[in-house]
Amino acid sequence: MRPDSHRSRLAWYGFTVFVSSAILLVLEITAGRLIAPYVGVTLYSWTSIIGVVLAGLSLGNWLGGRWADRGGDEGSTGIALALAAVFSLASLFTLTLIAPWLQASGLDLISASFVYVLCLFFVPSLLLGIPTPLLTTLALRLDTRTGHVVGRMHALAALGSIVGTFVTGFVLIQYLGTRGIVILSSGLLALLAVPFLARASWRGRLSLLALAVLTAAAIGLRDGYAGPCDAESSYFCLRVVDASADAPHGRANALILDHLLHGINHLDEPALLIAPYVHLMQELAMRHFAPDRFEKLAWFFAGGGAYTQPRAIRALTPAAAITVAELDPLVTRIAAERLDVDPADFTIHHGDARATLAREPPGSYDVVVTDAFHDIAIPYHLVTREYASLAKSRLRAGGLLVFNVVDAFPDPRMVKALVKTLRLEFAAVDVWLDRIPDRPERMTYVIAASDRAHAGDVIEARHGLRRAWLRINEPLFRTGTPLAEVPAFSDDFVPVERMIAGLLLRDEGR
């Protein structure tokens, strides 16, 4: 074989390693979005994804090396790539089979995340681990510079992984969606396999084609090409559902981000707040400030979501100044299109809430509401002492900082840790609930922090639905984990997942 032919073949081997490695990382990043509507996105779900994909890749590398020693050739590479294409596509079919079972199984979120990833992406990862050692071995038969060849193949695999990561996170998910990415990846792998399959037997090629056709048909029969999202961004799977059954009268729509309800907007009465915790945050502000001041408060919302409360405040107090920091522009667009929100009613910053608040002048706001969730956890940097100090500096004298926190009952360790943190900056920190459950369950707590104590242990609604809320400081700190045993959060130490492990390890978190 002539040297120029060697060079072209080596280049093709390197290109294949680069592209297959890129596609593996495309699938890995997409896995997080694909399972998010069912189990959300947490540190634990990403740990499952990375661990399972690396396990598959490692086993594939080992099998590919053994295959190379036992006569693996270009035809073997084509078979591995073609099977990777089929099993990548089959993940959409597999999801339709396991999702209903897992949703009904009662598995905790950590276990469910692991099972989802194991069933969907372990085999594709294994198959994509095979070509690199196979092609490296074949390349060494054409170029005796062992270190040069091995180093180049490793470098191309790493570079492909980098490109796959950035392209998926920054471009593909926003424009193609998860199912579009899986289909595209499968198609590219099939195209990559074609030149190599020329060396495979005609029976092998026919069998692979039949398997691909059957897989594609099975996905169609199971409606696996249709995803649960109305829209997908780099951050969330967004769905808007009819929530009129939860409204006392009239029509209502709800926004779901990944698998968590983020807000219900009454379409006929903007000022009517359906969720008790959202209603409470407004009632706390009504009691904290004199009526004439309440009419003209300056509000800052860390997190927009469905814009439920900003929308209600605008309807209730037209003179209020309302600023919203919403990370995801698509959330704002969906709220405007489907949830009766007029973005012109607010000053909206699309970016990180803490960074946005840091750019505001000191003493700019009367109320800072932290209502930002990524799944069931608040983003780490919005629960630390440094964030509390920043929020306090942006509040005017007598201002109010309010959080809503999803946590377990009866021992909400995340709530206790946040209270401990806030007490380092504020003189008065109170925890509120709309009811005391009679069994363990997931609850949404409201925490209010100020330098002025709230009078009374019960709040009754002055506006909207008839409700009452209880301040639970005393019973909260008398039961369960002592306050001294939970950490105060700082930017250097924010063990959020450890604090909400009770939700992640039990069915209450689903």
JOURMO-V244049 format. One record per residue. N is the residue number from 1. RES is the residue in one small letter. SS is DSSP state (alpha for helix, beta for strand, coil for the rest). PHI is phi in whole degrees, -180 to 180 (999 if undefined). Layout:
n,res,ss,phi
N,RES,SS,PHI
N,RES,SS,PHI
This chain:
n,res,ss,phi
1,m,coil,999
2,r,coil,-72
3,p,alpha,-57
4,d,alpha,-67
5,s,alpha,-68
6,h,alpha,-60
7,r,alpha,-62
8,s,alpha,-66
9,r,alpha,-68
10,l,alpha,-62
11,a,alpha,-64
12,w,alpha,-66
13,y,alpha,-60
14,g,alpha,-64
15,f,alpha,-62
16,t,alpha,-64
17,v,alpha,-62
18,f,alpha,-61
19,v,alpha,-69
20,s,alpha,-65
21,s,alpha,-68
22,a,alpha,-63
23,i,alpha,-65
24,l,alpha,-59
25,l,alpha,-72
26,v,alpha,-59
27,l,alpha,-66
28,e,alpha,-64
29,i,alpha,-65
30,t,alpha,-65
31,a,alpha,-56
32,g,alpha,-61
33,r,alpha,-75
34,l,alpha,-67
35,i,alpha,-94
36,a,alpha,-58
37,p,alpha,-64
38,y,alpha,-106
39,v,alpha,-131
40,g,coil,76
41,v,coil,-131
42,t,coil,-136
43,l,alpha,-57
44,y,alpha,-71
45,s,alpha,-67
46,w,alpha,-69
47,t,alpha,-62
48,s,alpha,-62
49,i,alpha,-61
50,i,alpha,-64
51,g,alpha,-64
52,v,alpha,-67
53,v,alpha,-64
54,l,alpha,-66
55,a,alpha,-63
56,g,alpha,-63
57,l,alpha,-63
58,s,alpha,-63
59,l,alpha,-65
60,g,alpha,-64
61,n,alpha,-59
62,w,alpha,-66
63,l,alpha,-65
64,g,alpha,-64
65,g,alpha,-64
66,r,alpha,-65
67,w,alpha,-62
68,a,alpha,-63
69,d,alpha,-69
70,r,coil,-104
71,g,coil,98
72,g,coil,-60
73,d,coil,-135
74,e,alpha,-64
75,g,alpha,-61
76,s,alpha,-63
77,t,alpha,-62
78,g,alpha,-62
79,i,alpha,-63
80,a,alpha,-61
81,l,alpha,-67
82,a,alpha,-66
83,l,alpha,-65
84,a,alpha,-62
85,a,alpha,-62
86,v,alpha,-66
87,f,alpha,-74
88,s,alpha,-65
89,l,alpha,-64
90,a,alpha,-65
91,s,alpha,-60
92,l,alpha,-68
93,f,alpha,-70
94,t,alpha,-60
95,l,alpha,-61
96,t,alpha,-68
97,l,alpha,-84
98,i,alpha,-89
99,a,alpha,-60
100,p,alpha,-61
101,w,alpha,-66
102,l,alpha,-68
103,q,alpha,-64
104,a,alpha,-94
105,s,alpha,-78
106,g,coil,80
107,l,coil,-63
108,d,coil,-68
109,l,alpha,-64
110,i,alpha,-66
111,s,alpha,-64
112,a,alpha,-63
113,s,alpha,-58
114,f,alpha,-63
115,v,alpha,-66
116,y,alpha,-55
117,v,alpha,-67
118,l,alpha,-61
119,c,alpha,-72
120,l,alpha,-87
121,f,alpha,-127
122,f,alpha,-67
123,v,alpha,-66
124,p,alpha,-58
125,s,alpha,-65
126,l,alpha,-60
127,l,alpha,-65
128,l,alpha,-77
129,g,alpha,-82
130,i,alpha,-76
131,p,alpha,-61
132,t,alpha,-61
133,p,alpha,-66
134,l,alpha,-62
135,l,alpha,-71
136,t,alpha,-63
137,t,alpha,-64
138,l,alpha,-65
139,a,alpha,-65
140,l,alpha,-68
141,r,alpha,-78
142,l,alpha,-103
143,d,coil,-140
144,t,coil,-80
145,r,coil,-79
146,t,alpha,-56
147,g,alpha,-61
148,h,alpha,-63
149,v,alpha,-67
150,v,alpha,-63
151,g,alpha,-62
152,r,alpha,-65
153,m,alpha,-63
154,h,alpha,-63
155,a,alpha,-65
156,l,alpha,-66
157,a,alpha,-64
158,a,alpha,-66
159,l,alpha,-64
160,g,alpha,-61
161,s,alpha,-62
162,i,alpha,-64
163,v,alpha,-62
164,g,alpha,-60
165,t,alpha,-64
166,f,alpha,-68
167,v,alpha,-64
168,t,alpha,-67
169,g,alpha,-67
170,f,alpha,-93
171,v,alpha,-129
172,l,alpha,-62
173,i,alpha,-61
174,q,alpha,-71
175,y,alpha,-106
176,l,alpha,-109
177,g,alpha,77
178,t,alpha,-65
179,r,alpha,-68
180,g,alpha,-62
181,i,alpha,-67
182,v,alpha,-62
183,i,alpha,-64
184,l,alpha,-62
185,s,alpha,-61
186,s,alpha,-62
187,g,alpha,-64
188,l,alpha,-65
189,l,alpha,-64
190,a,alpha,-64
191,l,alpha,-63
192,l,alpha,-65
193,a,alpha,-78
194,v,alpha,-55
195,p,alpha,-62
196,f,alpha,-74
197,l,alpha,-69
198,a,coil,-60
199,r,coil,-89
200,a,coil,-87
201,s,coil,-71
202,w,alpha,-66
203,r,alpha,-66
204,g,alpha,-64
205,r,alpha,-65
206,l,alpha,-66
207,s,alpha,-64
208,l,alpha,-65
209,l,alpha,-63
210,a,alpha,-64
211,l,alpha,-64
212,a,alpha,-65
213,v,alpha,-64
214,l,alpha,-62
215,t,alpha,-64
216,a,alpha,-61
217,a,alpha,-67
218,a,alpha,-64
219,i,alpha,-63
220,g,alpha,-63
221,l,alpha,-65
222,r,coil,-91
223,d,coil,59
224,g,coil,-78
225,y,coil,-80
226,a,coil,-93
227,g,coil,-89
228,p,coil,-81
229,c,coil,-91
230,d,coil,-74
231,a,beta,-157
232,e,beta,-128
233,s,coil,-120
234,s,coil,-69
235,y,coil,-108
236,f,coil,-142
237,c,beta,-94
238,l,beta,-107
239,r,beta,-135
240,v,beta,-116
241,v,beta,-126
242,d,beta,-72
243,a,coil,-117
244,s,alpha,-61
245,a,alpha,-66
246,d,alpha,-89
247,a,coil,-90
248,p,coil,-66
249,h,coil,-165
250,g,coil,81
251,r,coil,-107
252,a,beta,-149
253,n,beta,-120
254,a,beta,-122
255,l,beta,-104
256,i,beta,-116
257,l,beta,-108
258,d,coil,57
259,h,coil,-117
260,l,beta,-119
261,l,beta,-68
262,h,beta,-111
263,g,beta,165
264,i,beta,-123
265,n,beta,-108
266,h,beta,-75
267,l,coil,-78
268,d,coil,-100
269,e,coil,-129
270,p,coil,-59
271,a,coil,-80
272,l,coil,-85
273,l,beta,-102
274,i,coil,-86
275,a,coil,-74
276,p,alpha,-58
277,y,alpha,-70
278,v,alpha,-68
279,h,alpha,-59
280,l,alpha,-62
281,m,alpha,-59
282,q,alpha,-70
283,e,alpha,-65
284,l,alpha,-60
285,a,alpha,-67
286,m,alpha,-62
287,r,alpha,-86
288,h,alpha,-75
289,f,coil,-117
290,a,coil,-62
291,p,alpha,-54
292,d,alpha,-70
293,r,alpha,-77
294,f,alpha,-60
295,e,coil,-64
296,k,coil,-126
297,l,coil,-68
298,a,beta,-102
299,w,beta,-108
300,f,beta,-124
301,f,beta,-111
302,a,beta,-86
303,g,coil,112
304,g,coil,-101
305,g,coil,57
306,a,coil,-77
307,y,coil,58
308,t,alpha,-62
309,q,alpha,-74
310,p,alpha,-55
311,r,alpha,-64
312,a,alpha,-67
313,i,alpha,-66
314,r,alpha,-61
315,a,alpha,-69
316,l,alpha,-82
317,t,coil,-132
318,p,coil,-59
319,a,coil,-85
320,a,coil,-67
321,a,beta,-102
322,i,beta,-124
323,t,beta,-115
324,v,beta,-126
325,a,beta,-105
326,e,beta,-118
327,l,coil,-64
328,d,coil,-106
329,p,alpha,-61
330,l,alpha,-67
331,v,alpha,-61
332,t,alpha,-63
333,r,alpha,-64
334,i,alpha,-64
335,a,alpha,-61
336,a,alpha,-71
337,e,alpha,-82
338,r,alpha,-122
339,l,coil,-121
340,d,coil,60
341,v,coil,-110
342,d,coil,-104
343,p,alpha,-58
344,a,alpha,-68
345,d,alpha,-75
346,f,coil,-133
347,t,beta,-93
348,i,beta,-112
349,h,beta,-115
350,h,beta,-91
351,g,coil,175
352,d,coil,-65
353,a,alpha,-65
354,r,alpha,-67
355,a,alpha,-64
356,t,alpha,-65
357,l,alpha,-63
358,a,alpha,-64
359,r,alpha,-82
360,e,coil,-80
361,p,coil,-68
362,p,coil,-57
363,g,coil,68
364,s,coil,-88
365,y,beta,-131
366,d,beta,-94
367,v,beta,-134
368,v,beta,-116
369,v,beta,-107
370,t,beta,-103
371,d,coil,-131
372,a,coil,-117
373,f,coil,-129
374,h,beta,-115
375,d,coil,65
376,i,coil,-91
377,a,beta,-109
378,i,coil,-74
379,p,coil,-51
380,y,alpha,-52
381,h,alpha,-75
382,l,alpha,-104
383,v,coil,-126
384,t,coil,-92
385,r,alpha,-62
386,e,alpha,-64
387,y,alpha,-68
388,a,alpha,-60
389,s,alpha,-65
390,l,alpha,-63
391,a,alpha,-61
392,k,alpha,-62
393,s,alpha,-68
394,r,alpha,-91
395,l,beta,-87
396,r,beta,-78
397,a,beta,-56
398,g,beta,77
399,g,beta,-70
400,l,beta,-131
401,l,beta,-110
402,v,beta,-127
403,f,beta,-122
404,n,beta,-116
405,v,beta,-133
406,v,beta,-87
407,d,beta,-156
408,a,beta,-79
409,f,beta,-123
410,p,coil,-103
411,d,coil,-122
412,p,coil,-82
413,r,alpha,-67
414,m,alpha,-64
415,v,alpha,-61
416,k,alpha,-64
417,a,alpha,-65
418,l,alpha,-69
419,v,alpha,-60
420,k,alpha,-59
421,t,alpha,-67
422,l,alpha,-65
423,r,coil,-66
424,l,coil,-73
425,e,coil,-120
426,f,coil,-121
427,a,coil,-75
428,a,beta,-129
429,v,beta,-132
430,d,beta,-123
431,v,beta,-118
432,w,beta,-128
433,l,beta,-137
434,d,coil,-86
435,r,coil,-160
436,i,coil,-106
437,p,coil,-65
438,d,coil,-99
439,r,coil,-154
440,p,coil,-62
441,e,beta,-164
442,r,beta,-81
443,m,beta,-131
444,t,beta,-107
445,y,beta,-92
446,v,beta,-117
447,i,beta,-115
448,a,beta,-118
449,a,beta,-129
450,s,beta,-160
451,d,coil,-95
452,r,coil,-125
453,a,coil,-69
454,h,coil,-88
455,a,coil,-89
456,g,coil,95
457,d,coil,-106
458,v,beta,-135
459,i,beta,-118
460,e,beta,-109
461,a,coil,-63
462,r,coil,-97
463,h,coil,-140
464,g,coil,82
465,l,coil,-64
466,r,coil,-77
467,r,coil,-148
468,a,beta,-143
469,w,beta,-131
470,l,beta,-115
471,r,beta,-83
472,i,coil,-114
473,n,alpha,-52
474,e,alpha,-64
475,p,alpha,-66
476,l,alpha,-61
477,f,alpha,-87
478,r,alpha,-90
479,t,coil,-121
480,g,coil,69
481,t,coil,-65
482,p,coil,-62
483,l,alpha,-59
484,a,alpha,-67
485,e,alpha,-96
486,v,coil,-102
487,p,coil,-81
488,a,coil,-88
489,f,coil,-80
490,s,beta,-135
491,d,coil,-60
492,d,coil,-87
493,f,beta,-150
494,v,coil,-135
495,p,coil,-81
496,v,alpha,-61
497,e,alpha,-61
498,r,alpha,-66
499,m,alpha,-73
500,i,coil,-104
501,a,alpha,-58
502,g,alpha,-61
503,l,alpha,-76
504,l,alpha,-72
505,l,coil,-101
506,r,coil,-132
507,d,alpha,-67
508,e,alpha,-61
509,g,alpha,-78
510,r,coil,-75
